[in-house]
Amino acid sequence: MSSNIPEARRLLREALRRGMDPAARFEVAQALELMTRSAPVRRASVQHRVTKDKKAMIRRLAAMYPDMHLADIAQLADVNQGRVSEVLNEDEGDE
């Protein structure tokens, strides 16, 4: 079963509404506080947008050199390795 934090929060809030002993209410309230995420202080800047031309280049390199590491393709395309992986895993119509 995959996690579903919003649903878990909803269930815990419902449990609080139904009434329970004070110790259990306190623990549920603490759990709810732990199920939130504050906005990141810093975000990575987007330095290199992956254009259609870069996507085509990445796909060509991968097709021409099937044993080439993603890191090497990324270096040649001047993007990070994660972007190469995204491009190679997306359908060409997803652009």
Biopython code that builds the backbone (N, CA, C, O; Angstrom):
import numpy as np
from Bio.PDB.StructureBuilder import StructureBuilder

atoms = [
    (1, "MET", "N", (0.841, -1.168, 0.000)),
    (1, "MET", "CA", (0.000, 0.000, 0.000)),
    (1, "MET", "C", (0.891, 1.237, 0.000)),
    (1, "MET", "O", (1.838, 1.321, 0.782)),
    (2, "SER", "N", (0.595, 2.187, -0.864)),
    (2, "SER", "CA", (1.395, 3.401, -0.917)),
    (2, "SER", "C", (0.915, 4.384, 0.155)),
    (2, "SER", "O", (-0.197, 4.267, 0.670)),
    (3, "SER", "N", (1.768, 5.344, 0.475)),
    (3, "SER", "CA", (1.394, 6.314, 1.501)),
    (3, "SER", "C", (0.419, 7.342, 0.937)),
    (3, "SER", "O", (0.419, 7.632, -0.259)),
    (4, "ASN", "N", (-0.404, 7.883, 1.821)),
    (4, "ASN", "CA", (-1.372, 8.906, 1.442)),
    (4, "ASN", "C", (-1.523, 9.827, 2.643)),
    (4, "ASN", "O", (-2.460, 9.690, 3.429)),
    (5, "ILE", "N", (-0.591, 10.768, 2.777)),
    (5, "ILE", "CA", (-0.556, 11.649, 3.936)),
    (5, "ILE", "C", (-1.840, 12.469, 4.077)),
    (5, "ILE", "O", (-2.366, 12.572, 5.185)),
    (6, "PRO", "N", (-2.368, 13.060, 2.989)),
    (6, "PRO", "CA", (-3.616, 13.815, 3.166)),
    (6, "PRO", "C", (-4.752, 12.967, 3.752)),
    (6, "PRO", "O", (-5.506, 13.439, 4.602)),
    (7, "GLU", "N", (-4.867, 11.737, 3.301)),
    (7, "GLU", "CA", (-5.910, 10.858, 3.833)),
    (7, "GLU", "C", (-5.627, 10.507, 5.293)),
    (7, "GLU", "O", (-6.550, 10.424, 6.103)),
    (8, "ALA", "N", (-4.362, 10.301, 5.627)),
    (8, "ALA", "CA", (-4.004, 10.013, 7.020)),
    (8, "ALA", "C", (-4.361, 11.192, 7.919)),
    (8, "ALA", "O", (-4.872, 11.005, 9.023)),
    (9, "ARG", "N", (-4.087, 12.412, 7.440)),
    (9, "ARG", "CA", (-4.459, 13.602, 8.226)),
    (9, "ARG", "C", (-5.980, 13.670, 8.421)),
    (9, "ARG", "O", (-6.458, 13.974, 9.513)),
    (10, "ARG", "N", (-6.726, 13.386, 7.362)),
    (10, "ARG", "CA", (-8.185, 13.424, 7.457)),
    (10, "ARG", "C", (-8.685, 12.424, 8.495)),
    (10, "ARG", "O", (-9.551, 12.747, 9.308)),
    (11, "LEU", "N", (-8.137, 11.213, 8.465)),
    (11, "LEU", "CA", (-8.550, 10.177, 9.415)),
    (11, "LEU", "C", (-8.213, 10.568, 10.849)),
    (11, "LEU", "O", (-9.013, 10.347, 11.759)),
    (12, "LEU", "N", (-7.036, 11.145, 11.053)),
    (12, "LEU", "CA", (-6.648, 11.555, 12.400)),
    (12, "LEU", "C", (-7.526, 12.697, 12.915)),
    (12, "LEU", "O", (-7.898, 12.722, 14.089)),
    (13, "ARG", "N", (-7.857, 13.648, 12.023)),
    (13, "ARG", "CA", (-8.751, 14.731, 12.441)),
    (13, "ARG", "C", (-10.133, 14.180, 12.817)),
    (13, "ARG", "O", (-10.747, 14.630, 13.785)),
    (14, "GLU", "N", (-10.602, 13.222, 12.056)),
    (14, "GLU", "CA", (-11.892, 12.591, 12.357)),
    (14, "GLU", "C", (-11.826, 11.880, 13.707)),
    (14, "GLU", "O", (-12.779, 11.936, 14.484)),
    (15, "ALA", "N", (-10.711, 11.214, 13.989)),
    (15, "ALA", "CA", (-10.542, 10.542, 15.277)),
    (15, "ALA", "C", (-10.569, 11.562, 16.418)),
    (15, "ALA", "O", (-11.137, 11.292, 17.476)),
    (16, "LEU", "N", (-9.963, 12.722, 16.209)),
    (16, "LEU", "CA", (-9.997, 13.770, 17.239)),
    (16, "LEU", "C", (-11.420, 14.248, 17.500)),
    (16, "LEU", "O", (-11.781, 14.505, 18.648)),
    (17, "ARG", "N", (-12.225, 14.370, 16.462)),
    (17, "ARG", "CA", (-13.600, 14.847, 16.596)),
    (17, "ARG", "C", (-14.476, 13.862, 17.371)),
    (17, "ARG", "O", (-15.422, 14.258, 18.052)),
    (18, "ARG", "N", (-14.151, 12.589, 17.258)),
    (18, "ARG", "CA", (-14.992, 11.563, 17.883)),
    (18, "ARG", "C", (-14.797, 11.487, 19.389)),
    (18, "ARG", "O", (-15.606, 10.877, 20.088)),
    (19, "GLY", "N", (-13.773, 12.076, 19.877)),
    (19, "GLY", "CA", (-13.532, 12.055, 21.320)),
    (19, "GLY", "C", (-12.716, 10.850, 21.734)),
    (19, "GLY", "O", (-12.982, 9.719, 21.328)),
    (20, "MET", "N", (-11.741, 11.116, 22.533)),
    (20, "MET", "CA", (-10.873, 10.071, 23.067)),
    (20, "MET", "C", (-10.223, 10.630, 24.316)),
    (20, "MET", "O", (-10.367, 11.814, 24.623)),
    (21, "ASP", "N", (-9.519, 9.795, 25.022)),
    (21, "ASP", "CA", (-8.921, 10.286, 26.262)),
    (21, "ASP", "C", (-7.867, 11.357, 25.958)),
    (21, "ASP", "O", (-7.315, 11.371, 24.858)),
    (22, "PRO", "N", (-7.581, 12.244, 26.898)),
    (22, "PRO", "CA", (-6.674, 13.370, 26.655)),
    (22, "PRO", "C", (-5.283, 12.965, 26.168)),
    (22, "PRO", "O", (-4.701, 13.663, 25.338)),
    (23, "ALA", "N", (-4.748, 11.870, 26.659)),
    (23, "ALA", "CA", (-3.416, 11.434, 26.230)),
    (23, "ALA", "C", (-3.433, 11.040, 24.754)),
    (23, "ALA", "O", (-2.517, 11.384, 24.007)),
    (24, "ALA", "N", (-4.468, 10.325, 24.339)),
    (24, "ALA", "CA", (-4.576, 9.923, 22.934)),
    (24, "ALA", "C", (-4.791, 11.147, 22.046)),
    (24, "ALA", "O", (-4.216, 11.238, 20.961)),
    (25, "ARG", "N", (-5.623, 12.096, 22.508)),
    (25, "ARG", "CA", (-5.845, 13.331, 21.740)),
    (25, "ARG", "C", (-4.534, 14.076, 21.540)),
    (25, "ARG", "O", (-4.263, 14.591, 20.455)),
    (26, "PHE", "N", (-3.720, 14.131, 22.593)),
    (26, "PHE", "CA", (-2.427, 14.818, 22.512)),
    (26, "PHE", "C", (-1.521, 14.135, 21.492)),
    (26, "PHE", "O", (-0.883, 14.810, 20.683)),
    (27, "GLU", "N", (-1.459, 12.812, 21.522)),
    (27, "GLU", "CA", (-0.607, 12.068, 20.593)),
    (27, "GLU", "C", (-1.074, 12.228, 19.149)),
    (27, "GLU", "O", (-0.250, 12.368, 18.245)),
    (28, "VAL", "N", (-2.382, 12.207, 18.924)),
    (28, "VAL", "CA", (-2.910, 12.403, 17.571)),
    (28, "VAL", "C", (-2.576, 13.808, 17.082)),
    (28, "VAL", "O", (-2.182, 13.992, 15.931)),
    (29, "ALA", "N", (-2.735, 14.799, 17.959)),
    (29, "ALA", "CA", (-2.406, 16.181, 17.577)),
    (29, "ALA", "C", (-0.925, 16.304, 17.234)),
    (29, "ALA", "O", (-0.571, 17.007, 16.287)),
    (30, "GLN", "N", (-0.056, 15.634, 17.985)),
    (30, "GLN", "CA", (1.381, 15.648, 17.677)),
    (30, "GLN", "C", (1.649, 14.995, 16.322)),
    (30, "GLN", "O", (2.453, 15.496, 15.535)),
    (31, "ALA", "N", (0.977, 13.881, 16.056)),
    (31, "ALA", "CA", (1.159, 13.196, 14.769)),
    (31, "ALA", "C", (0.740, 14.099, 13.620)),
    (31, "ALA", "O", (1.407, 14.138, 12.586)),
    (32, "LEU", "N", (-0.363, 14.828, 13.793)),
    (32, "LEU", "CA", (-0.815, 15.747, 12.742)),
    (32, "LEU", "C", (0.222, 16.831, 12.473)),
    (32, "LEU", "O", (0.443, 17.204, 11.321)),
    (33, "GLU", "N", (0.857, 17.336, 13.518)),
    (33, "GLU", "CA", (1.893, 18.359, 13.337)),
    (33, "GLU", "C", (3.073, 17.830, 12.534)),
    (33, "GLU", "O", (3.714, 18.584, 11.801)),
    (34, "LEU", "N", (3.363, 16.548, 12.665)),
    (34, "LEU", "CA", (4.490, 15.946, 11.944)),
    (34, "LEU", "C", (4.159, 15.666, 10.476)),
    (34, "LEU", "O", (5.053, 15.372, 9.683)),
    (35, "MET", "N", (2.887, 15.756, 10.119)),
    (35, "MET", "CA", (2.468, 15.426, 8.762)),
    (35, "MET", "C", (2.318, 16.656, 7.881)),
    (35, "MET", "O", (1.497, 16.667, 6.964)),
    (36, "THR", "N", (3.084, 17.667, 8.147)),
    (36, "THR", "CA", (3.088, 18.850, 7.289)),
    (36, "THR", "C", (4.522, 19.123, 6.880)),
    (36, "THR", "O", (5.468, 18.747, 7.572)),
    (37, "ARG", "N", (4.661, 19.769, 5.767)),
    (37, "ARG", "CA", (6.000, 20.083, 5.275)),
    (37, "ARG", "C", (6.060, 21.581, 5.023)),
    (37, "ARG", "O", (5.206, 22.142, 4.336)),
    (38, "SER", "N", (7.065, 22.215, 5.581)),
    (38, "SER", "CA", (7.224, 23.644, 5.334)),
    (38, "SER", "C", (7.893, 23.849, 3.979)),
    (38, "SER", "O", (8.589, 22.969, 3.472)),
    (39, "ALA", "N", (7.670, 25.008, 3.414)),
    (39, "ALA", "CA", (8.251, 25.322, 2.109)),
    (39, "ALA", "C", (9.774, 25.335, 2.218)),
    (39, "ALA", "O", (10.317, 25.766, 3.235)),
    (40, "PRO", "N", (10.460, 24.872, 1.191)),
    (40, "PRO", "CA", (11.925, 24.864, 1.246)),
    (40, "PRO", "C", (12.472, 26.289, 1.324)),
    (40, "PRO", "O", (11.921, 27.217, 0.732)),
    (41, "VAL", "N", (13.559, 26.436, 2.062)),
    (41, "VAL", "CA", (14.188, 27.744, 2.208)),
    (41, "VAL", "C", (14.844, 28.147, 0.899)),
    (41, "VAL", "O", (14.749, 29.297, 0.469)),
    (42, "ARG", "N", (15.503, 27.197, 0.277)),
    (42, "ARG", "CA", (16.156, 27.476, -1.005)),
    (42, "ARG", "C", (15.684, 26.475, -2.039)),
    (42, "ARG", "O", (15.454, 25.304, -1.739)),
    (43, "ARG", "N", (15.547, 26.948, -3.227)),
    (43, "ARG", "CA", (15.212, 26.061, -4.346)),
    (43, "ARG", "C", (16.320, 26.180, -5.378)),
    (43, "ARG", "O", (16.938, 27.233, -5.529)),
    (44, "ALA", "N", (16.554, 25.113, -6.067)),
    (44, "ALA", "CA", (17.546, 25.148, -7.137)),
    (44, "ALA", "C", (17.004, 26.000, -8.276)),
    (44, "ALA", "O", (15.829, 25.917, -8.634)),
    (45, "SER", "N", (17.861, 26.797, -8.820)),
    (45, "SER", "CA", (17.431, 27.605, -9.959)),
    (45, "SER", "C", (17.426, 26.749, -11.216)),
    (45, "SER", "O", (18.196, 25.796, -11.343)),
    (46, "VAL", "N", (16.565, 27.099, -12.120)),
    (46, "VAL", "CA", (16.500, 26.368, -13.381)),
    (46, "VAL", "C", (17.503, 27.029, -14.318)),
    (46, "VAL", "O", (17.250, 28.094, -14.881)),
    (47, "GLN", "N", (18.632, 26.379, -14.468)),
    (47, "GLN", "CA", (19.700, 26.978, -15.268)),
    (47, "GLN", "C", (19.602, 26.591, -16.731)),
    (47, "GLN", "O", (19.888, 27.398, -17.615)),
    (48, "HIS", "N", (19.203, 25.371, -16.981)),
    (48, "HIS", "CA", (19.186, 24.885, -18.353)),
    (48, "HIS", "C", (17.816, 24.283, -18.652)),
    (48, "HIS", "O", (17.508, 23.178, -18.205)),
    (49, "ARG", "N", (17.023, 24.985, -19.381)),
    (49, "ARG", "CA", (15.758, 24.426, -19.829)),
    (49, "ARG", "C", (16.074, 23.368, -20.884)),
    (49, "ARG", "O", (16.987, 23.533, -21.693)),
    (50, "VAL", "N", (15.317, 22.296, -20.862)),
    (50, "VAL", "CA", (15.530, 21.246, -21.847)),
    (50, "VAL", "C", (14.627, 21.554, -23.033)),
    (50, "VAL", "O", (13.420, 21.317, -22.991)),
    (51, "THR", "N", (15.220, 22.076, -24.069)),
    (51, "THR", "CA", (14.472, 22.435, -25.270)),
    (51, "THR", "C", (14.194, 21.187, -26.096)),
    (51, "THR", "O", (14.746, 20.118, -25.834)),
    (52, "LYS", "N", (13.334, 21.337, -27.093)),
    (52, "LYS", "CA", (13.056, 20.215, -27.999)),
    (52, "LYS", "C", (14.325, 19.765, -28.703)),
    (52, "LYS", "O", (14.523, 18.572, -28.932)),
    (53, "ASP", "N", (15.191, 20.724, -29.050)),
    (53, "ASP", "CA", (16.451, 20.367, -29.712)),
    (53, "ASP", "C", (17.353, 19.552, -28.789)),
    (53, "ASP", "O", (17.982, 18.586, -29.220)),
    (54, "LYS", "N", (17.414, 19.950, -27.509)),
    (54, "LYS", "CA", (18.249, 19.190, -26.562)),
    (54, "LYS", "C", (17.673, 17.798, -26.347)),
    (54, "LYS", "O", (18.412, 16.817, -26.256)),
    (55, "LYS", "N", (16.341, 17.719, -26.267)),
    (55, "LYS", "CA", (15.714, 16.403, -26.102)),
    (55, "LYS", "C", (16.053, 15.504, -27.285)),
    (55, "LYS", "O", (16.366, 14.326, -27.116)),
    (56, "ALA", "N", (15.986, 16.074, -28.476)),
    (56, "ALA", "CA", (16.313, 15.295, -29.676)),
    (56, "ALA", "C", (17.767, 14.852, -29.629)),
    (56, "ALA", "O", (18.081, 13.713, -29.976)),
    (57, "MET", "N", (18.661, 15.747, -29.201)),
    (57, "MET", "CA", (20.086, 15.413, -29.108)),
    (57, "MET", "C", (20.306, 14.273, -28.109)),
    (57, "MET", "O", (21.061, 13.339, -28.378)),
    (58, "ILE", "N", (19.642, 14.359, -26.959)),
    (58, "ILE", "CA", (19.773, 13.317, -25.933)),
    (58, "ILE", "C", (19.295, 11.977, -26.481)),
    (58, "ILE", "O", (19.951, 10.954, -26.283)),
    (59, "ARG", "N", (18.164, 11.979, -27.164)),
    (59, "ARG", "CA", (17.637, 10.727, -27.735)),
    (59, "ARG", "C", (18.568, 10.164, -28.811)),
    (59, "ARG", "O", (18.781, 8.955, -28.891)),
    (60, "ARG", "N", (19.123, 11.067, -29.645)),
    (60, "ARG", "CA", (20.062, 10.616, -30.685)),
    (60, "ARG", "C", (21.297, 9.985, -30.067)),
    (60, "ARG", "O", (21.730, 8.913, -30.491)),
    (61, "LEU", "N", (21.871, 10.650, -29.058)),
    (61, "LEU", "CA", (23.067, 10.110, -28.400)),
    (61, "LEU", "C", (22.767, 8.750, -27.783)),
    (61, "LEU", "O", (23.564, 7.820, -27.902)),
    (62, "ALA", "N", (21.624, 8.636, -27.127)),
    (62, "ALA", "CA", (21.260, 7.362, -26.495)),
    (62, "ALA", "C", (21.052, 6.262, -27.532)),
    (62, "ALA", "O", (21.393, 5.103, -27.295)),
    (63, "ALA", "N", (20.492, 6.632, -28.678)),
    (63, "ALA", "CA", (20.265, 5.637, -29.741)),
    (63, "ALA", "C", (21.577, 5.234, -30.407)),
    (63, "ALA", "O", (21.796, 4.060, -30.708)),
    (64, "MET", "N", (22.443, 6.213, -30.633)),
    (64, "MET", "CA", (23.718, 5.936, -31.302)),
    (64, "MET", "C", (24.684, 5.169, -30.407)),
    (64, "MET", "O", (25.453, 4.333, -30.881)),
    (65, "TYR", "N", (24.635, 5.463, -29.101)),
    (65, "TYR", "CA", (25.564, 4.844, -28.150)),
    (65, "TYR", "C", (24.773, 4.237, -26.994)),
    (65, "TYR", "O", (24.732, 4.817, -25.909)),
    (66, "PRO", "N", (24.150, 3.092, -27.204)),
    (66, "PRO", "CA", (23.273, 2.505, -26.185)),
    (66, "PRO", "C", (23.985, 2.158, -24.877)),
    (66, "PRO", "O", (23.335, 2.045, -23.838)),
    (67, "ASP", "N", (25.301, 1.988, -24.910)),
    (67, "ASP", "CA", (26.038, 1.650, -23.690)),
    (67, "ASP", "C", (26.599, 2.876, -22.978)),
    (67, "ASP", "O", (27.243, 2.744, -21.937)),
    (68, "MET", "N", (26.361, 4.070, -23.527)),
    (68, "MET", "CA", (26.889, 5.284, -22.915)),
    (68, "MET", "C", (26.136, 5.565, -21.616)),
    (68, "MET", "O", (24.914, 5.426, -21.560)),
    (69, "HIS", "N", (26.861, 5.956, -20.586)),
    (69, "HIS", "CA", (26.267, 6.274, -19.291)),
    (69, "HIS", "C", (25.454, 7.564, -19.381)),
    (69, "HIS", "O", (25.777, 8.466, -20.154)),
    (70, "LEU", "N", (24.401, 7.633, -18.581)),
    (70, "LEU", "CA", (23.562, 8.828, -18.562)),
    (70, "LEU", "C", (24.377, 10.072, -18.196)),
    (70, "LEU", "O", (24.126, 11.161, -18.714)),
    (71, "ALA", "N", (25.345, 9.903, -17.308)),
    (71, "ALA", "CA", (26.168, 11.042, -16.899)),
    (71, "ALA", "C", (26.959, 11.589, -18.086)),
    (71, "ALA", "O", (27.144, 12.801, -18.205)),
    (72, "ASP", "N", (27.425, 10.702, -18.960)),
    (72, "ASP", "CA", (28.183, 11.150, -20.133)),
    (72, "ASP", "C", (27.272, 11.868, -21.130)),
    (72, "ASP", "O", (27.658, 12.879, -21.717)),
    (73, "ILE", "N", (26.070, 11.341, -21.316)),
    (73, "ILE", "CA", (25.106, 12.013, -22.197)),
    (73, "ILE", "C", (24.762, 13.381, -21.612)),
    (73, "ILE", "O", (24.672, 14.367, -22.342)),
    (74, "ALA", "N", (24.570, 13.438, -20.298)),
    (74, "ALA", "CA", (24.245, 14.703, -19.641)),
    (74, "ALA", "C", (25.344, 15.732, -19.852)),
    (74, "ALA", "O", (25.064, 16.902, -20.112)),
    (75, "GLN", "N", (26.576, 15.303, -19.739)),
    (75, "GLN", "CA", (27.691, 16.227, -19.918)),
    (75, "GLN", "C", (27.730, 16.748, -21.356)),
    (75, "GLN", "O", (27.959, 17.937, -21.579)),
    (76, "LEU", "N", (27.508, 15.872, -22.317)),
    (76, "LEU", "CA", (27.507, 16.297, -23.716)),
    (76, "LEU", "C", (26.341, 17.237, -24.032)),
    (76, "LEU", "O", (26.480, 18.154, -24.841)),
    (77, "ALA", "N", (25.205, 17.007, -23.397)),
    (77, "ALA", "CA", (24.017, 17.818, -23.658)),
    (77, "ALA", "C", (23.946, 19.053, -22.749)),
    (77, "ALA", "O", (23.065, 19.896, -22.920)),
    (78, "ASP", "N", (24.860, 19.162, -21.796)),
    (78, "ASP", "CA", (24.919, 20.280, -20.855)),
    (78, "ASP", "C", (23.640, 20.369, -20.015)),
    (78, "ASP", "O", (23.065, 21.443, -19.839)),
    (79, "VAL", "N", (23.210, 19.205, -19.499)),
    (79, "VAL", "CA", (22.086, 19.126, -18.565)),
    (79, "VAL", "C", (22.493, 18.160, -17.461)),
    (79, "VAL", "O", (23.545, 17.526, -17.546)),
    (80, "ASN", "N", (21.665, 18.044, -16.422)),
    (80, "ASN", "CA", (22.030, 17.077, -15.384)),
    (80, "ASN", "C", (21.509, 15.687, -15.748)),
    (80, "ASN", "O", (20.659, 15.525, -16.624)),
    (81, "GLN", "N", (22.036, 14.713, -15.059)),
    (81, "GLN", "CA", (21.729, 13.313, -15.355)),
    (81, "GLN", "C", (20.245, 13.008, -15.185)),
    (81, "GLN", "O", (19.692, 12.198, -15.929)),
    (82, "GLY", "N", (19.595, 13.650, -14.215)),
    (82, "GLY", "CA", (18.164, 13.437, -14.004)),
    (82, "GLY", "C", (17.343, 13.869, -15.205)),
    (82, "GLY", "O", (16.356, 13.220, -15.551)),
    (83, "ARG", "N", (17.749, 14.970, -15.847)),
    (83, "ARG", "CA", (17.029, 15.439, -17.038)),
    (83, "ARG", "C", (17.173, 14.434, -18.174)),
    (83, "ARG", "O", (16.220, 14.195, -18.915)),
    (84, "VAL", "N", (18.346, 13.848, -18.313)),
    (84, "VAL", "CA", (18.552, 12.833, -19.353)),
    (84, "VAL", "C", (17.613, 11.661, -19.110)),
    (84, "VAL", "O", (16.972, 11.165, -20.037)),
    (85, "SER", "N", (17.535, 11.224, -17.867)),
    (85, "SER", "CA", (16.655, 10.113, -17.523)),
    (85, "SER", "C", (15.197, 10.460, -17.837)),
    (85, "SER", "O", (14.467, 9.638, -18.391)),
    (86, "GLU", "N", (14.776, 11.684, -17.480)),
    (86, "GLU", "CA", (13.405, 12.113, -17.776)),
    (86, "GLU", "C", (13.126, 12.076, -19.271)),
    (86, "GLU", "O", (12.093, 11.564, -19.703)),
    (87, "VAL", "N", (14.042, 12.615, -20.054)),
    (87, "VAL", "CA", (13.842, 12.685, -21.508)),
    (87, "VAL", "C", (13.749, 11.277, -22.089)),
    (87, "VAL", "O", (12.890, 11.005, -22.928)),
    (88, "LEU", "N", (14.620, 10.391, -21.648)),
    (88, "LEU", "CA", (14.620, 9.040, -22.209)),
    (88, "LEU", "C", (13.414, 8.213, -21.759)),
    (88, "LEU", "O", (13.046, 7.244, -22.423)),
    (89, "ASN", "N", (12.802, 8.587, -20.642)),
    (89, "ASN", "CA", (11.650, 7.831, -20.144)),
    (89, "ASN", "C", (10.308, 8.412, -20.567)),
    (89, "ASN", "O", (9.275, 7.770, -20.375)),
    (90, "GLU", "N", (10.299, 9.613, -21.139)),
    (90, "GLU", "CA", (9.030, 10.203, -21.551)),
    (90, "GLU", "C", (8.713, 9.817, -22.987)),
    (90, "GLU", "O", (9.605, 9.532, -23.787)),
    (91, "ASP", "N", (7.430, 9.814, -23.291)),
    (91, "ASP", "CA", (7.015, 9.582, -24.673)),
    (91, "ASP", "C", (7.335, 10.837, -25.472)),
    (91, "ASP", "O", (7.299, 11.941, -24.928)),
    (92, "GLU", "N", (7.642, 10.685, -26.734)),
    (92, "GLU", "CA", (7.967, 11.841, -27.560)),
    (92, "GLU", "C", (6.798, 12.799, -27.665)),
    (92, "GLU", "O", (7.012, 13.984, -27.919)),
    (93, "GLY", "N", (5.576, 12.338, -27.480)),
    (93, "GLY", "CA", (4.416, 13.193, -27.535)),
    (93, "GLY", "C", (4.206, 14.008, -26.267)),
    (93, "GLY", "O", (3.364, 14.905, -26.246)),
    (94, "ASP", "N", (4.975, 13.704, -25.183)),
    (94, "ASP", "CA", (4.827, 14.411, -23.910)),
    (94, "ASP", "C", (5.521, 15.746, -23.872)),
    (94, "ASP", "O", (5.498, 16.421, -22.842)),
    (95, "GLU", "N", (6.129, 16.142, -24.947)),
    (95, "GLU", "CA", (6.900, 17.381, -24.932)),
    (95, "GLU", "C", (5.944, 18.480, -24.842)),
    (95, "GLU", "O", (6.343, 19.644, -24.812)),
]
sb = StructureBuilder()
sb.init_structure("model")
sb.init_model(0)
sb.init_chain("A")
sb.init_seg("    ")
for serial, (resi, resn, name, xyz) in enumerate(atoms, 1):
    if name == "N":
        sb.init_residue(resn, " ", resi, " ")
    sb.init_atom(name, np.array(xyz, "f"), 0.0, 1.0, " ", f" {name:<3s}", serial, name[0])
structure = sb.get_structure()
